[in-house]
Amino acid sequence: MVAQVVAFGLPRPHAEQLIHKLSSNGRFAVEPCCKTKMVDRGFSMRQVLDTMKEGTINQGPKRDEYGDWRCRIRKRHAGRLVRVIVAIHNMDFLFVISVH
């Protein structure tokens, strides 16, 4: 008898659509430390929102220690590359963790 390996997880295209939908519907919260990083690194909230609404996933999704799916989304905004790390919580809410 040969065992078959079945991959479980959240497919990248599905995660990307979910992030776009949740961010468009305002179903997200920005972590306080992320707000500080935005100011320190010179990013605006508009850049972060546009990246979440239209960007593409370039890392993840991977399960984190809290059971959420973490992804890094990126998009070029006004000539500057914006990378936002989000956590998908219970498939119906986003936490914005960091911006680079």
DRENBA-85332 format. One line per 3 residues: number of its first residue (from 1); their letters; for each residue x, y, z of N, C-alpha, C. Coordinates in pm, 1 decimal. Layout:
<markols>
NUM = a = X Y Z X Y Z X Y Z  ...;
</markols>
This chain:
<markols>
1 = mva = 83.9 -117.7 0.0 0.0 0.0 0.0 88.7 124.4 0.0  58.4 216.6 -88.6 136.3 339.1 -101.9 58.0 454.9 -40.4  124.6 528.6 46.4 60.1 644.3 110.0 66.4 763.7 16.2;
4 = qvv = -38.9 840.9 19.9 -43.9 961.5 -61.3 -38.3 1083.5 29.7  42.3 1180.7 -7.0 54.6 1303.3 70.3 -44.2 1404.4 13.4  -127.4 1459.4 99.7 -224.9 1559.4 59.2 -186.3 1691.8 125.4;
7 = afg = -168.4 1793.1 44.5 -129.7 1924.2 96.3 -252.3 1999.0 148.2  -243.9 2047.3 270.1 -348.8 2129.5 326.9 -297.0 2271.6 335.9  -385.6 2364.4 331.5 -344.7 2502.2 344.7 -438.0 2594.8 270.8;
10 = lpr = -401.6 2718.2 268.1 -478.1 2821.6 200.8 -407.5 2853.8 70.1  -470.6 2826.6 -43.8 -406.7 2855.9 -172.4 -382.6 3006.3 -189.2  -271.9 3040.6 -247.6 -233.8 3180.6 -265.2 -338.7 3262.1 -340.7;
13 = pha = -394.3 3212.5 -453.8 -496.0 3293.0 -523.5 -619.9 3319.5 -437.5  -660.6 3220.1 -359.6 -777.2 3238.0 -272.7 -745.9 3340.2 -163.0  -628.2 3332.7 -104.6 -587.8 3427.3 0.0 -583.1 3570.0 -55.6;
16 = eql = -531.2 3584.7 -175.5 -521.6 3716.7 -237.5 -660.9 3776.6 -260.3  -753.4 3696.5 -312.6 -891.0 3744.3 -333.4 -955.4 3781.7 -200.2  -932.9 3701.6 -99.6 -989.7 3727.0 32.7 -935.8 3857.1 91.8;
19 = ihk = -807.1 3880.5 79.9 -745.8 4004.0 130.7 -802.0 4124.4 57.9  -814.3 4115.5 -73.8 -870.9 4226.8 -152.1 -1014.1 4255.9 -106.9  -1093.4 4150.6 -88.7 -1233.6 4166.9 -50.1 -1246.7 4225.7 90.5;
22 = lss = -1173.8 4170.1 185.7 -1183.3 4217.8 323.7 -1134.4 4361.6 338.5  -1026.8 4396.3 269.4 -975.7 4533.1 279.7 -1070.8 4631.9 211.8  -1134.7 4591.7 101.9 -1231.6 4678.5 35.2 -1355.4 4702.1 121.3;
25 = ngr = -1392.2 4601.3 202.0 -1509.7 4611.9 288.7 -1478.4 4670.5 426.3  -1353.5 4710.2 448.3 -1315.4 4771.1 575.6 -1305.3 4672.8 690.5  -1285.0 4546.3 661.0 -1276.5 4441.1 763.0 -1130.5 4418.9 803.3;
28 = fav = -1066.5 4522.5 858.0 -927.1 4512.1 899.6 -900.3 4607.1 1015.0  -791.8 4579.9 1085.9 -742.6 4667.3 1192.5 -592.3 4680.2 1176.0  -543.9 4800.3 1198.0 -399.9 4825.8 1188.4 -341.7 4820.6 1330.0;
31 = epc = -244.9 4733.0 1349.1 -180.6 4719.2 1479.1 -108.6 4850.0 1516.0  -108.2 4886.9 1644.0 -41.6 5011.3 1685.6 106.0 5018.2 1646.0  178.0 4906.6 1656.6 320.5 4908.7 1619.2 335.8 4930.8 1469.0;
34 = ckt = 237.8 4888.7 1390.5 243.4 4910.3 1246.5 227.0 5058.7 1213.4  141.0 5126.7 1287.7 122.7 5270.7 1266.5 253.5 5345.4 1290.5  326.2 5304.1 1394.3 455.3 5365.2 1424.4 554.6 5339.0 1311.9;
37 = kmv = 556.6 5215.1 1261.9 647.0 5180.4 1152.0 613.0 5257.1 1024.9  483.5 5279.1 1000.3 442.6 5356.3 882.7 502.3 5496.4 886.7  492.0 5561.1 1000.8 544.9 5696.4 1016.1 696.6 5696.3 1004.1;
40 = drg = 762.1 5602.9 1074.6 908.3 5595.7 1072.7 962.8 5569.8 932.8  892.5 5488.4 854.5 941.0 5449.7 721.7 884.2 5534.4 608.6  801.6 5633.2 643.3 752.8 5728.2 543.6 642.7 5676.4 452.8;
43 = fsm = 558.8 5586.9 501.9 446.2 5535.8 423.7 317.5 5602.2 470.0  226.0 5620.4 375.7 95.3 5676.1 410.1 -7.6 5564.3 420.5  -118.0 5596.4 485.9 -225.5 5497.9 497.3 -281.5 5465.9 359.2;
46 = rqv = -282.9 5562.2 270.1 -331.6 5540.7 133.2 -248.5 5434.1 62.7  -116.1 5439.7 78.7 -28.7 5339.4 17.1 -57.2 5200.2 72.7  -78.4 5190.1 203.1 -106.5 5061.7 266.6 -239.8 5007.1 217.4;
49 = ldt = -343.3 5091.1 214.6 -476.1 5047.5 169.2 -474.8 5004.5 22.8  -410.7 5082.4 -62.7 -403.4 5045.1 -204.3 -329.8 4912.8 -223.7  -227.1 4891.6 -144.9 -152.6 4765.9 -153.7 -240.0 4649.3 -112.0;
52 = mke = -316.9 4665.4 -6.3 -404.9 4557.0 38.2 -517.7 4531.9 -61.9  -568.2 4635.8 -124.2 -681.1 4621.1 -216.4 -641.9 4568.4 -353.6  -517.7 4596.3 -397.4 -480.0 4564.0 -535.0 -349.1 4487.3 -549.1;
55 = gti = -276.8 4468.0 -439.8 -144.7 4406.8 -447.0 -148.2 4256.5 -470.1  -29.8 4200.4 -487.6 -16.3 4056.0 -507.4 65.3 3997.4 -392.8  32.9 3874.4 -357.7 105.3 3805.8 -251.0 239.0 3756.5 -305.0;
58 = nqg = 346.3 3788.2 -234.3 476.0 3736.6 -276.5 539.8 3646.7 -170.0  477.5 3637.1 -51.4 520.9 3540.9 50.3 398.7 3490.8 125.2  393.8 3361.9 147.2 283.1 3303.9 221.7 174.1 3256.7 127.5;
61 = pkr = 61.0 3223.3 181.5 22.4 3228.5 321.1 80.7 3113.6 403.6  118.7 3148.8 526.4 172.9 3051.3 621.1 102.1 3070.2 754.3  80.4 2960.5 824.6 19.3 2968.2 957.7 118.5 3029.1 1055.8;
64 = dey = 69.2 3119.9 1139.0 155.5 3176.1 1242.5 124.1 3110.3 1377.0  188.6 3156.3 1481.6 173.4 3095.1 1613.2 35.1 3115.3 1674.1  -45.2 3206.0 1617.7 -180.2 3231.8 1667.0 -287.4 3158.4 1585.7;
67 = gdw = -245.6 3084.7 1484.5 -340.3 3012.6 1400.3 -393.5 3093.7 1284.0  -343.1 3215.4 1265.2 -383.9 3300.0 1152.8 -294.9 3271.8 1031.8  -341.8 3310.5 914.7 -263.2 3296.4 792.2 -192.3 3428.1 765.0;
70 = rcr = -60.5 3426.7 763.9 18.0 3547.3 735.8 62.9 3549.7 591.2  53.3 3669.6 533.1 94.6 3689.9 393.8 166.6 3823.4 383.4  254.7 3830.5 285.9 314.1 3960.0 252.0 264.6 3997.5 113.7;
73 = irk = 201.8 4112.4 106.2 146.4 4163.4 -19.2 232.9 4279.8 -64.0  252.9 4289.3 -194.4 333.1 4401.6 -242.9 267.6 4466.3 -363.3  298.5 4595.0 -378.6 249.3 4672.8 -492.5 337.5 4796.6 -505.0;
76 = rha = 361.1 4834.2 -627.0 435.4 4958.2 -650.9 334.7 5072.3 -650.2  359.3 5171.3 -565.0 268.3 5284.4 -549.1 348.3 5412.8 -565.0  315.8 5488.7 -668.2 385.9 5614.7 -698.1 537.0 5592.7 -708.7;
79 = grl = 576.3 5483.2 -772.7 717.1 5454.1 -795.7 788.9 5389.6 -678.6  719.9 5370.7 -569.3 781.5 5313.1 -448.7 718.7 5176.4 -419.9  802.7 5079.2 -391.8 754.4 4945.9 -359.8 704.1 4943.8 -215.5;
82 = vrv = 577.8 4904.7 -199.7 516.4 4895.9 -67.6 488.3 4749.6 -39.1  535.5 4700.9 75.4 511.0 4562.4 117.0 440.0 4565.6 251.5  325.2 4499.9 255.9 242.1 4499.1 376.0 225.5 4355.0 422.5;
85 = iva = 247.1 4332.8 550.7 227.1 4200.1 608.1 93.4 4200.8 680.9  7.2 4107.1 641.6 -125.2 4096.3 701.6 -144.8 3956.0 756.6  -234.3 3945.6 854.7 -274.6 3816.9 909.6 -424.2 3801.9 885.6;
88 = ihn = -463.2 3692.0 822.1 -604.0 3663.3 797.3 -656.0 3586.7 918.6  -750.6 3646.6 989.0 -804.0 3588.6 1112.7 -943.6 3532.4 1086.4  -960.3 3402.6 1108.7 -1089.5 3334.3 1092.2 -1153.5 3356.1 954.9;
91 = mdf = -1074.5 3384.0 855.8 -1120.2 3400.5 717.5 -1221.0 3514.7 701.1  -1232.8 3603.7 801.3 -1328.1 3713.7 788.1 -1276.8 3847.1 843.9  -1147.2 3854.6 877.2 -1092.1 3977.3 931.3 -940.2 3979.3 907.2;
94 = lfv = -885.5 4099.7 885.4 -741.4 4115.9 862.4 -679.4 4199.1 974.1  -559.8 4159.9 1012.1 -477.0 4241.8 1099.3 -356.2 4286.4 1017.0  -333.8 4417.6 1011.3 -217.9 4470.0 940.3 -104.0 4473.0 1041.2;
97 = isv = -2.4 4389.4 1014.7 105.3 4366.1 1110.7 223.2 4461.8 1091.4  263.7 4480.2 965.5 384.3 4559.6 939.0 380.9 4613.3 797.2  464.3 4712.7 773.0 480.7 4769.4 639.2 629.2 4795.6 615.4;
100 = h = 675.3 4761.5 495.0 816.7 4779.6 458.4 825.1 4849.0 324.0;
</markols>
